[in-house]
Amino acid sequence: MTDSDLVFPGDEVAVEEEYLAADGTFAENGIIYASQIGVLELDDSDCVARVVSPNPPNVLREGDIVYAVVADIRNTMATADVVAKSGVDRTLGGETYATIHVSKISQGYTDDVSKELRKGDYIRARVTGTKPSLQLTTKDDHFGVIRSLCNKCKTELVRKGNGLSCPECRTNVSRKLADDYGNVRI
């Protein structure tokens, strides 16, 4: 790649009569412009214009596996702050505030979000949607709580059967656990 191959944000790269705007581009008044620095690819088979960045931003997409911290519990959902995307060392760009609807927490019926997730729990989840907001699910066996602290004494909880137990104050709680709870280091 040479400097002459690069396009910059705002550069005119194609017209909508011939191509559709794709990744790294946007259309305005029939003209397609670059929205990021990168190499222009005009795909004649799919009729799309895209700009491929040599260092793309770490943006969440549907299907991505993420790690998050539960921020709040409400009647029909939990909110979480996504802190990392699985397999990527770079920090996240874009929206990281996510919701998990009660119907997306567990494979079985759940009517009380607080029995499955608690504020401060570390979870592994899959992105199910990004628009109009970031949405997650923990339904599969590999998703759910991967680390949790006791609400009373803040000791790390250990797995005991299908629930969690505090080794200090002997409190027992239920959670929607990931299949590898306790074996994940963040």
C-alpha positions in Angstrom: 0.0 0.0 0.0 1.3 3.4 -0.9 0.1 6.8 0.1 -1.5 7.3 -3.3 -3.8 4.3 -2.5 -5.2 6.0 0.7 -8.4 7.9 0.9 -9.3 10.3 3.7 -12.6 11.2 5.4 -14.6 13.4 3.0 -12.9 12.2 -0.2 -15.4 11.5 -3.0 -14.9 7.8 -3.9 -17.9 6.9 -6.1 -21.5 7.8 -7.2 -24.7 6.1 -6.0 -25.7 5.4 -9.6 -22.9 2.7 -9.7 -22.3 1.7 -6.1 -23.9 1.5 -2.7 -22.1 2.9 0.3 -20.7 0.2 2.6 -18.2 0.0 5.5 -16.1 3.1 5.8 -18.3 5.2 3.5 -21.4 7.3 3.5 -23.7 8.7 0.8 -24.9 12.2 0.5 -26.8 13.8 -2.5 -25.9 10.9 -4.8 -22.1 11.0 -4.0 -20.3 8.4 -1.9 -17.6 9.7 0.5 -15.0 8.0 2.6 -15.8 8.2 6.3 -12.4 6.9 7.5 -8.8 6.7 6.4 -8.1 3.6 4.4 -7.9 1.9 1.0 -10.8 2.2 -1.4 -12.4 -1.1 -2.6 -14.9 -0.9 -5.4 -16.6 -4.3 -5.5 -18.2 -4.6 -8.9 -19.8 -8.0 -8.2 -21.8 -6.6 -5.2 -21.9 -3.0 -6.5 -20.6 -1.6 -3.2 -17.9 0.9 -2.3 -16.0 0.4 1.0 -13.0 1.9 2.6 -10.9 -0.7 4.5 -8.9 0.8 7.3 -5.4 -0.6 8.1 -6.3 -0.1 11.8 -10.1 -0.5 12.1 -11.9 0.7 15.2 -13.1 -2.0 17.7 -16.8 -1.6 17.1 -19.3 -4.1 18.4 -21.4 -6.0 15.9 -24.2 -8.6 16.2 -22.8 -12.0 17.2 -19.7 -10.6 19.0 -18.9 -12.2 22.4 -18.3 -9.6 25.1 -17.4 -9.2 28.7 -19.5 -6.8 30.8 -20.2 -5.7 34.4 -23.9 -5.6 35.4 -24.6 -1.9 36.3 -28.3 -2.1 37.4 -31.2 -4.5 37.8 -34.7 -3.4 36.8 -38.0 -5.3 36.7 -37.7 -6.6 33.1 -34.1 -6.1 32.3 -30.5 -5.6 33.5 -28.2 -3.0 32.2 -24.4 -3.6 31.8 -21.3 -1.8 30.8 -19.4 -3.7 28.2 -15.7 -3.7 29.0 -14.1 -5.9 26.4 -14.7 -7.9 23.2 -13.5 -11.5 23.2 -10.3 -12.0 21.2 -9.5 -8.3 20.9 -7.0 -6.5 23.0 -8.0 -3.0 21.8 -10.4 -0.8 23.8 -13.9 -0.5 22.5 -15.0 2.4 20.3 -18.7 3.4 20.3 -21.6 2.5 22.6 -20.8 0.2 25.5 -24.0 0.7 27.6 -26.1 -2.5 27.0 -29.4 -4.0 28.1 -30.3 -7.6 28.7 -34.1 -8.3 28.6 -35.5 -10.8 31.1 -36.3 -13.1 28.2 -32.7 -13.1 27.0 -31.1 -14.1 30.3 -31.8 -17.9 30.6 -33.0 -20.8 28.5 -35.7 -21.5 31.1 -38.5 -19.2 32.2 -37.3 -16.2 34.3 -39.6 -13.7 35.9 -37.1 -12.1 38.3 -34.0 -10.6 36.9 -32.4 -10.3 40.4 -32.4 -14.1 40.8 -30.2 -14.5 37.7 -27.9 -11.4 37.7 -26.8 -8.9 40.3 -25.2 -5.5 40.2 -21.4 -5.9 40.0 -21.5 -9.4 38.4 -19.0 -9.9 35.6 -20.7 -11.6 32.7 -19.9 -13.1 29.3 -22.6 -12.4 26.7 -23.4 -12.3 23.0 -24.4 -9.1 21.2 -27.9 -9.6 19.7 -28.4 -6.1 18.4 -26.7 -2.8 18.1 -29.6 -0.5 16.9 -31.3 1.4 18.3 -29.2 0.4 21.4 -26.7 -2.3 22.3 -28.6 -5.5 23.4 -27.1 -8.7 24.9 -28.1 -12.3 25.7 -26.7 -14.8 28.2 -29.1 -17.6 27.2 -26.5 -20.2 26.0 -24.5 -22.4 28.5 -21.2 -20.6 27.9 -22.8 -17.2 28.7 -23.8 -15.8 32.1 -22.0 -14.8 35.3 -18.3 -15.6 35.2 -17.4 -13.8 38.5 -19.4 -12.5 41.4 -18.8 -11.1 44.9 -20.9 -11.7 48.0 -23.4 -8.8 48.6 -22.7 -9.0 52.4 -18.9 -9.3 52.7 -17.6 -8.8 49.2 -15.7 -12.1 49.1 -15.6 -13.9 45.7 -18.4 -16.4 45.5 -17.6 -20.0 44.6 -19.7 -22.4 42.6 -21.8 -24.9 44.6 -23.9 -27.0 42.3 -26.0 -24.7 40.1 -25.6 -21.8 42.5 -23.0 -19.8 44.4 -21.8 -19.8 47.9 -19.7 -17.4 50.0 -16.8 -19.2 51.8 -16.7 -16.5 54.4 -20.3 -15.8 55.6 -21.9 -19.0 54.1 -24.5 -17.0 52.1 -26.0 -19.0 49.2 -27.3 -17.3 46.1 -28.7 -18.3 42.7 -27.3 -16.9 39.4 -27.4 -17.6 35.7 -23.9 -19.1 35.6 -21.6 -19.5 32.6 -20.4 -23.1 32.2 -16.9 -22.1 33.2 -17.7 -19.9 36.2 -14.7 -19.3 38.4 -12.2 -20.4 35.7 -12.2 -17.1 33.8 -9.7 -14.3 34.6 -10.5 -10.8 33.3 
